[in-house]
Amino acid sequence: MTVAVGEGELRVGEVLDGTAVRQWSRLAAEALGRTRGEIDALNVFPVPDGDTGTNLHLTVLAAADAVAELPDGAGIAEAWRALSRGALLGARGNSGVILSQVFRGLAEIVGRPETAGDGAAFAEALGYASVLARGAVEHPVDGTILSVLESAAAATLEIRRPGLAGVARAAASGARHALRRTTGQLDVLARSGVVDAGGAGLCVVLDALAAVITEEYPERYEVPARTAGTATVREARTEPAGPGYEVMYLLDAPDESVSGLREDLDGLGDSLVVVGGDGLWNVHVHVDDAGAAIEAGLSAGRPYRIRVTYLHTGDEGQQQAPCVGRAVVAVTAADGLAALFESTGAQVVRREPGAMPALAVLAEAILAAGDEVAVLPNEPEVLALAEAAAERARESGARIAVVPTKASVQGLAALAVHDPLRRFGEDVIAMTRAAGATRFGNLEVAEEEAFTSVGLCQPGDVLGLIEGDVAMIGDGLDEVARQVLDRMLSGGGELVTLIAGTYAPEGLTDGLEEHLRDLHPDVEVGVYAGGQVRHPLLIGVE
């Protein structure tokens, strides 16, 4: 593989200001876009899933987009902050999360006017980035992107007159030399006769930076050919597999809770990388129990943008779905809701309140349901698990679709239009439209003092949530429920669904029905006992 930065108009000047950051991020994204297929082909560690180049490309694209969104004339600090935050929020895969730390380390030191043109400061920043990246990995391994980054940083310290251009050239050259050494540092690379994929991607990024600073294209380099007698990359992928799932999510959590999260996740799997700070974190781990990894995040804070990827696609050969026929599988934690779903024709996968369903159990339930199956996750946190279970079930040849229901009322709305006599694709579209046309809300009682989008709440306060966001805070369930209903109906609605929880007070739904008859007489109302524990009331408006 030949990796080169490519052509383009580059700014001459030894200052890493906003313009240079914008050019670097764009050029690096373009270069990774051209080379990602070749980098993907190198990927045998930590998991031979062939996506390192793609993940690095998507990570740098996210960073470049964040910088591009800045107004013209944005300052040095703004540009570097955008680059760092964009990479943190958009990081993909193990190497992408590590690369986000490179951007963070550089931003914290050279992202100031007084250091943006200082070669010694850049050398210090690259060393700091190396420390950050290694510290983010729970069990760092040599012969990886970490080794390449360390060598790049070390090379910058050997420059006698550390101008920015010389330091950038040294970093790029040091990284390329270190990349060649990775084959001998890690057994799996040696057996396959390849260099580390993440390290190769880092070289592309540093080459792009050197080009922006110097207007010189660094030496083109050849990735060493596979050594005769070594295993091919394809053969490396047949070696004993590690954990089955990659779990990634962003996490809003206080900094002091992250050490406990690291400990919990480290006990569940490997390839653990946690980066971030100041309450915002990006979490990456490989596990067999994806639900437990998400639950660990829920215990530490608020996980979102959850992604679960099955890592061993194709390992076990093509299987046949054990059952045929059309079915709907719904996930729920409450007895009453389970009965509602079953009464409308769904097969139910139960989960404990506040917990995730076991992914293997969900995948098995999908396979056992039929060869055309629609899945209703009914919670935002369950959606990523459902996608991963569906991906695993598709290996049997079954047609699986996940309808993105974020609440039980959306799942019930989807089931109301389910027609097994329609073509599967048309049925899924109809169910998805029905779910999307259903607004959802709920009541919750605050357990502790917390800041919300509408102010501070105290323990015992009643929170009214609409589409997952706190919309109002009050003293009584009746009062807050009426406010939520009126807000949700302000944009219109024909059908209101009320699902009472285990701890809903007697007469709550009767009073709400009367309220609706008085203020919204044209609205049809359905009332059910859901048995959910956390929410005294679930509300749907179609």
Legacy VTK file of the C-alpha trace (Angstrom):
# vtk DataFile Version 3.0
C-alpha trace
ASCII
DATASET POLYDATA
POINTS 542 float
0.000 0.000 0.000
1.305 3.443 -0.910
0.109 6.170 1.428
0.470 9.758 0.314
-1.172 12.955 1.385
-2.456 13.838 -2.079
-2.755 17.105 -3.918
-4.391 20.354 -2.935
-3.702 23.999 -2.263
-1.896 24.272 1.052
-1.206 27.283 3.178
2.453 28.140 3.702
3.330 29.270 7.208
4.451 27.875 10.480
1.454 28.806 12.615
-1.198 26.258 13.564
-4.009 28.805 13.535
-7.659 28.277 12.659
-6.957 28.198 8.922
-4.223 25.583 9.344
-6.415 23.424 11.585
-9.214 23.598 9.033
-6.839 22.623 6.195
-5.223 19.830 8.207
-8.495 18.212 9.225
-9.841 18.400 5.666
-6.651 17.032 4.118
-6.368 14.221 6.678
-9.992 13.212 6.107
-9.468 13.142 2.334
-6.262 11.098 2.659
-7.910 8.579 4.991
-10.837 8.353 2.597
-8.460 7.296 -0.182
-6.505 4.814 1.941
-9.151 3.414 4.275
-9.699 0.241 2.245
-6.016 -0.600 2.362
-5.848 0.160 6.086
-8.966 -1.944 6.692
-7.153 -4.865 5.031
-4.357 -4.632 7.632
-6.747 -4.908 10.565
-6.012 -8.053 12.600
-5.704 -6.538 16.102
-7.363 -6.258 18.576
-10.173 -7.820 16.551
-9.800 -8.788 12.872
-12.992 -7.016 11.831
-11.496 -5.056 8.930
-12.782 -1.593 9.856
-9.882 0.393 11.346
-9.370 2.555 8.257
-13.084 3.248 8.014
-13.323 4.116 11.717
-10.373 6.507 11.542
-11.805 8.129 8.419
-15.192 8.676 10.097
-13.527 10.033 13.241
-11.475 12.607 11.327
-14.490 13.491 9.164
-16.447 14.295 12.335
-13.579 16.469 13.572
-13.222 18.204 10.193
-16.963 18.867 10.013
-16.902 20.430 13.483
-14.106 22.790 12.421
-15.815 23.582 9.109
-18.953 24.691 10.960
-17.042 27.500 12.688
-17.588 31.006 11.305
-14.896 32.542 9.119
-12.232 34.159 11.201
-12.633 31.814 14.171
-9.690 32.046 16.511
-6.982 29.506 17.245
-8.528 28.320 20.506
-11.977 27.913 18.936
-10.615 25.878 16.039
-8.635 23.511 18.227
-11.559 23.072 20.640
-13.851 22.241 17.730
-11.352 19.721 16.359
-10.955 18.011 19.733
-14.644 17.961 20.615
-15.679 16.883 17.124
-13.336 13.906 17.327
-14.529 13.020 20.829
-18.189 13.044 19.819
-17.617 11.316 16.487
-14.938 8.790 17.449
-15.476 5.339 15.980
-13.770 2.158 17.045
-10.764 1.598 19.266
-8.317 3.561 17.075
-10.759 6.428 16.536
-11.180 6.934 20.276
-7.392 6.925 20.718
-6.960 9.418 17.863
-9.404 11.755 19.588
-6.910 11.902 22.465
-4.175 12.962 20.025
-6.316 15.920 18.978
-7.114 16.706 22.602
-3.461 16.664 23.650
-2.440 18.953 20.814
-5.375 21.283 21.441
-4.568 21.772 25.104
-0.997 22.940 24.425
-0.745 24.412 20.904
-4.326 25.671 20.805
-3.267 29.074 22.140
-1.966 32.080 20.181
1.312 32.162 22.110
2.168 28.514 21.312
0.538 27.945 17.902
3.811 28.583 16.029
6.209 27.153 18.591
7.955 23.940 17.525
9.019 23.107 21.067
5.414 23.499 22.229
4.263 21.196 19.434
6.811 18.560 20.514
5.578 18.884 24.087
1.968 18.596 22.912
2.643 15.419 20.956
4.299 13.887 24.007
1.334 14.913 26.127
-1.040 13.409 23.561
0.897 10.152 23.777
0.524 10.107 27.561
-3.211 10.846 27.301
-3.758 8.131 24.699
-1.877 5.457 26.660
-3.668 6.458 29.845
-7.057 6.083 28.168
-6.404 2.427 27.280
-6.988 0.116 30.222
-4.415 -2.453 29.070
-2.075 -0.798 26.540
-0.192 -3.034 24.109
3.014 -2.296 22.198
3.053 -2.675 18.436
-0.088 -0.590 18.051
-1.049 3.001 17.339
0.216 3.794 20.856
3.768 2.722 19.953
3.676 4.684 16.702
2.481 7.789 18.548
5.164 7.441 21.227
7.888 7.142 18.586
6.539 10.164 16.711
6.684 12.195 19.926
10.181 10.935 20.761
11.458 11.865 17.297
10.443 15.498 17.816
12.726 15.745 20.853
15.800 14.946 18.743
15.525 18.156 16.706
18.312 20.569 17.680
16.516 23.669 16.463
12.875 22.831 17.035
11.083 25.005 14.492
7.516 23.958 13.787
8.293 22.667 10.288
11.214 20.557 11.457
9.251 19.116 14.340
6.313 18.223 12.076
8.663 16.477 9.616
10.317 14.582 12.467
6.976 13.449 13.858
5.811 12.131 10.489
9.139 10.405 9.812
9.349 8.922 13.310
5.829 7.545 12.982
6.596 5.880 9.649
9.728 4.195 11.008
7.827 3.032 14.092
5.059 1.647 11.906
7.497 -0.683 10.165
8.618 -2.021 13.548
5.106 -2.946 14.683
5.200 -6.205 12.715
7.870 -7.536 15.059
6.284 -6.189 18.221
2.995 -8.057 18.146
2.651 -11.774 17.447
-0.604 -11.513 15.531
0.951 -8.930 13.194
4.022 -11.094 12.679
1.918 -14.152 11.863
-0.013 -12.145 9.281
3.030 -10.263 7.990
1.370 -6.849 8.295
1.891 -3.591 10.152
-0.596 -2.199 12.675
-3.669 -0.718 10.999
-4.216 2.016 13.580
-0.573 3.057 13.355
-0.863 3.247 9.563
-3.841 5.586 9.914
-1.955 7.793 12.371
0.868 8.098 9.833
-1.591 9.425 7.261
-2.829 12.037 9.744
0.700 13.182 10.670
1.734 13.262 6.992
-1.182 15.600 6.321
-0.149 17.866 9.185
3.445 18.061 7.948
2.189 18.925 4.467
0.031 21.779 5.755
2.907 23.248 7.759
5.709 22.811 5.221
3.961 22.612 1.843
6.159 19.573 1.306
4.849 16.103 0.746
6.624 13.746 3.138
8.349 10.677 1.770
5.826 8.249 0.361
6.083 4.975 2.185
5.281 1.405 1.332
3.605 -0.821 3.861
5.829 -3.926 4.002
4.482 -6.787 1.930
3.274 -9.901 3.726
6.252 -12.044 4.627
6.394 -15.428 2.924
5.217 -18.225 5.168
3.061 -16.020 7.375
-0.680 -16.336 7.764
-2.857 -14.232 5.529
-5.139 -11.653 7.082
-8.065 -13.912 6.182
-6.423 -16.785 8.091
-5.809 -14.526 11.066
-9.542 -13.977 11.213
-10.102 -17.692 11.796
-8.074 -17.732 15.021
-9.950 -18.110 18.337
-12.382 -15.233 18.684
-12.506 -12.779 21.562
-15.617 -11.079 22.962
-18.548 -10.980 20.596
-19.626 -7.334 20.691
-18.161 -3.864 20.428
-20.078 -1.417 22.612
-19.596 2.334 22.264
-21.482 5.239 23.759
-21.154 8.839 24.791
-21.656 9.338 28.510
-22.701 12.342 30.549
-21.242 11.543 33.970
-19.319 13.268 36.764
-15.581 12.730 36.509
-15.429 10.955 39.857
-17.703 8.152 38.641
-15.437 7.149 35.741
-12.918 5.132 37.759
-15.728 2.864 38.952
-17.039 2.586 35.398
-13.592 1.567 34.160
-13.379 -1.111 36.836
-16.827 -2.476 35.977
-16.173 -2.563 32.234
-12.706 -4.035 32.638
-14.291 -6.990 34.396
-16.683 -7.519 31.481
-14.318 -7.627 28.504
-11.268 -6.110 26.832
-10.135 -3.331 24.453
-11.429 -0.839 27.007
-10.835 2.818 26.148
-12.494 5.684 28.037
-11.683 9.254 27.014
-13.051 12.689 27.791
-13.469 14.875 30.854
-15.518 17.696 32.333
-18.603 15.493 32.413
-18.503 14.203 28.802
-16.931 10.819 27.977
-16.582 8.460 25.040
-16.617 4.798 26.053
-15.413 1.831 23.967
-15.217 -1.812 25.051
-15.412 -5.344 23.605
-17.675 -7.651 25.631
-19.809 -10.749 25.406
-22.612 -9.165 27.456
-23.460 -5.912 25.689
-26.388 -5.252 28.017
-24.127 -5.313 31.070
-21.786 -2.793 29.432
-24.697 -0.420 28.841
-25.983 -0.960 32.387
-22.544 0.016 33.704
-22.923 3.300 31.830
-26.396 3.809 33.257
-24.991 3.335 36.752
-22.325 5.981 36.119
-24.430 8.561 34.289
-26.452 8.987 31.111
-25.248 6.968 28.116
-26.473 7.987 24.651
-25.576 7.468 20.987
-25.204 3.824 21.958
-23.757 1.545 19.254
-23.468 -2.226 19.547
-21.650 -4.106 16.783
-21.417 -7.883 16.424
-17.726 -8.600 15.853
-17.781 -12.128 14.487
-20.082 -11.803 11.502
-19.595 -14.761 9.211
-17.433 -16.761 11.643
-19.864 -19.636 11.997
-20.986 -20.045 8.385
-24.437 -19.571 6.960
-27.260 -21.036 9.021
-30.929 -21.422 8.260
-33.577 -19.702 10.341
-35.134 -22.414 12.526
-38.666 -21.086 12.028
-40.600 -19.559 9.162
-43.360 -16.976 9.187
-44.015 -13.339 10.050
-43.697 -12.179 13.670
-43.209 -9.157 15.901
-40.915 -9.291 18.950
-41.396 -6.639 21.650
-39.130 -5.911 24.623
-40.610 -4.799 27.937
-39.967 -4.884 31.676
-43.545 -4.780 33.022
-46.223 -7.470 33.411
-49.099 -5.314 32.233
-47.201 -4.073 29.194
-46.174 -7.628 28.353
-49.828 -8.653 28.416
-50.749 -5.696 26.198
-48.111 -6.593 23.622
-49.076 -10.264 23.664
-52.769 -9.416 23.284
-51.969 -7.500 20.102
-49.990 -10.352 18.588
-46.390 -9.746 19.643
-43.954 -12.210 21.158
-42.415 -10.663 24.266
-38.839 -10.642 25.554
-38.811 -9.683 29.215
-36.109 -7.656 30.911
-35.697 -6.636 34.532
-36.717 -3.054 35.400
-33.718 -0.784 34.881
-31.714 -3.540 33.188
-30.953 -4.499 29.607
-32.166 -7.762 28.063
-29.455 -10.327 27.460
-28.403 -9.878 23.853
-28.079 -13.613 23.235
-31.587 -14.158 24.602
-32.982 -11.426 22.366
-31.206 -12.823 19.288
-32.498 -16.332 20.037
-36.049 -15.019 20.507
-35.878 -13.235 17.152
-34.652 -16.391 15.402
-37.294 -18.528 17.086
-40.069 -16.129 16.059
-39.799 -16.604 12.296
-37.877 -15.686 9.174
-39.540 -12.259 8.785
-39.419 -10.456 12.128
-40.018 -6.864 13.212
-38.416 -5.949 16.550
-39.813 -3.295 18.899
-37.153 -2.212 21.460
-39.480 0.318 23.197
-36.618 2.104 25.029
-33.800 4.273 23.632
-31.188 2.250 25.543
-32.486 -1.050 24.129
-32.414 0.170 20.504
-28.687 -0.475 19.970
-28.976 -3.945 21.524
-31.889 -4.755 19.262
-29.875 -3.693 16.209
-26.981 -5.945 17.243
-29.314 -8.882 17.934
-30.952 -8.347 14.550
-27.558 -8.280 12.819
-26.677 -11.594 14.441
-30.028 -13.138 13.531
-29.685 -12.026 9.896
-26.760 -14.435 9.513
-29.338 -17.223 9.413
-30.878 -15.709 6.300
-33.877 -14.283 8.137
-35.237 -10.839 7.267
-35.100 -8.757 10.446
-36.153 -5.122 10.829
-35.840 -3.020 13.966
-38.659 -0.500 14.235
-37.060 2.375 16.230
-39.656 2.602 18.991
-38.351 4.647 21.915
-41.362 4.098 24.191
-43.950 1.423 24.843
-46.751 3.636 23.492
-44.880 3.814 20.180
-44.580 0.027 20.171
-48.317 -0.340 20.721
-49.014 2.158 17.932
-46.784 0.153 15.598
-48.558 -3.077 16.496
-51.942 -1.465 15.842
-51.129 -1.184 12.137
-49.202 -4.473 11.824
-50.634 -6.605 9.013
-49.006 -10.011 8.433
-50.702 -10.263 5.031
-48.794 -7.261 3.667
-45.349 -7.566 2.150
-42.754 -7.487 4.910
-41.104 -4.261 3.758
-44.441 -2.484 3.448
-45.500 -3.718 6.879
-42.301 -2.413 8.486
-42.746 0.969 6.795
-46.327 1.230 8.079
-45.265 0.277 11.614
-42.375 2.758 11.549
-44.672 5.565 10.369
-47.213 4.805 13.098
-44.528 4.786 15.762
-43.027 8.027 14.465
-46.438 9.703 14.485
-46.874 8.926 18.195
-45.519 11.455 20.668
-44.645 9.990 24.038
-44.459 11.340 27.564
-44.290 10.058 31.096
-44.287 11.021 34.748
-41.411 10.327 37.072
-40.753 11.128 40.735
-37.328 12.670 41.396
-35.157 10.660 43.760
-32.445 13.286 44.282
-31.648 16.927 43.659
-30.710 17.507 40.032
-30.558 20.162 37.342
-33.016 19.686 34.493
-33.767 21.578 31.306
-36.477 23.536 33.167
-34.677 24.120 36.441
-33.636 22.474 39.683
-35.701 19.575 41.026
-35.762 18.267 44.580
-36.369 14.736 45.862
-40.100 13.991 45.690
-40.814 16.475 42.897
-42.945 15.159 40.039
-41.250 15.456 36.668
-43.228 15.620 33.447
-41.188 14.364 30.496
-42.004 14.730 26.795
-39.930 12.811 24.247
-37.388 12.063 26.986
-36.834 15.683 28.110
-38.113 17.213 31.346
-40.822 19.692 30.332
-42.245 20.636 33.723
-41.746 20.150 37.469
-44.633 20.091 39.964
-45.860 18.841 43.308
-48.653 16.461 42.331
-49.044 13.689 39.783
-52.507 14.903 38.725
-51.355 18.476 38.123
-48.222 17.546 36.166
-50.066 14.901 34.121
-52.650 17.469 33.006
-49.895 19.908 32.016
-48.083 17.215 30.032
-51.277 16.205 28.238
-52.180 19.791 27.361
-48.664 20.449 26.065
-48.649 17.282 23.965
-52.095 18.027 22.523
-51.284 21.642 21.705
-50.110 20.480 18.281
-53.177 18.318 17.715
-53.973 14.670 18.321
-56.736 12.140 17.758
-55.924 9.335 20.186
-54.487 9.532 23.700
-53.150 6.414 25.406
-52.747 6.404 29.195
-50.841 3.502 30.806
-50.907 3.480 34.592
-47.917 2.198 36.530
-47.736 0.117 39.681
-47.568 3.180 41.925
-50.123 5.334 40.132
-52.595 6.654 42.739
-56.190 5.488 42.513
-58.288 7.813 40.390
-55.363 9.285 38.429
-56.491 8.062 35.023
-60.189 8.733 35.816
-59.370 12.358 36.545
-57.332 12.654 33.367
-60.160 11.188 31.292
-62.503 13.803 32.734
-59.958 16.542 31.993
-59.708 15.388 28.395
-63.501 15.248 27.981
-63.763 18.850 29.203
-60.874 20.404 27.257
-60.389 18.012 24.329
-63.785 16.404 23.710
-62.884 15.147 20.214
-59.939 13.076 21.410
-60.365 9.319 21.810
-58.853 7.932 25.028
-57.528 4.461 25.816
-56.602 3.535 29.400
-54.539 0.488 30.382
-52.728 -0.949 33.389
-49.072 -1.311 32.464
-47.528 -2.396 35.753
-44.331 -0.415 35.127
-42.451 0.479 38.307
-40.458 3.601 37.518
-43.116 5.675 35.768
-46.502 6.220 37.436
-47.939 7.105 34.030
-47.011 6.633 30.385
-48.681 8.882 27.811
-49.021 8.541 24.058
-50.588 10.990 21.613
-51.249 9.912 18.020
LINES 1 543
542 0 1 2 3 4 5 6 7 8 9 10 11 12 13 14 15 16 17 18 19 20 21 22 23 24 25 26 27 28 29 30 31 32 33 34 35 36 37 38 39 40 41 42 43 44 45 46 47 48 49 50 51 52 53 54 55 56 57 58 59 60 61 62 63 64 65 66 67 68 69 70 71 72 73 74 75 76 77 78 79 80 81 82 83 84 85 86 87 88 89 90 91 92 93 94 95 96 97 98 99 100 101 102 103 104 105 106 107 108 109 110 111 112 113 114 115 116 117 118 119 120 121 122 123 124 125 126 127 128 129 130 131 132 133 134 135 136 137 138 139 140 141 142 143 144 145 146 147 148 149 150 151 152 153 154 155 156 157 158 159 160 161 162 163 164 165 166 167 168 169 170 171 172 173 174 175 176 177 178 179 180 181 182 183 184 185 186 187 188 189 190 191 192 193 194 195 196 197 198 199 200 201 202 203 204 205 206 207 208 209 210 211 212 213 214 215 216 217 218 219 220 221 222 223 224 225 226 227 228 229 230 231 232 233 234 235 236 237 238 239 240 241 242 243 244 245 246 247 248 249 250 251 252 253 254 255 256 257 258 259 260 261 262 263 264 265 266 267 268 269 270 271 272 273 274 275 276 277 278 279 280 281 282 283 284 285 286 287 288 289 290 291 292 293 294 295 296 297 298 299 300 301 302 303 304 305 306 307 308 309 310 311 312 313 314 315 316 317 318 319 320 321 322 323 324 325 326 327 328 329 330 331 332 333 334 335 336 337 338 339 340 341 342 343 344 345 346 347 348 349 350 351 352 353 354 355 356 357 358 359 360 361 362 363 364 365 366 367 368 369 370 371 372 373 374 375 376 377 378 379 380 381 382 383 384 385 386 387 388 389 390 391 392 393 394 395 396 397 398 399 400 401 402 403 404 405 406 407 408 409 410 411 412 413 414 415 416 417 418 419 420 421 422 423 424 425 426 427 428 429 430 431 432 433 434 435 436 437 438 439 440 441 442 443 444 445 446 447 448 449 450 451 452 453 454 455 456 457 458 459 460 461 462 463 464 465 466 467 468 469 470 471 472 473 474 475 476 477 478 479 480 481 482 483 484 485 486 487 488 489 490 491 492 493 494 495 496 497 498 499 500 501 502 503 504 505 506 507 508 509 510 511 512 513 514 515 516 517 518 519 520 521 522 523 524 525 526 527 528 529 530 531 532 533 534 535 536 537 538 539 540 541
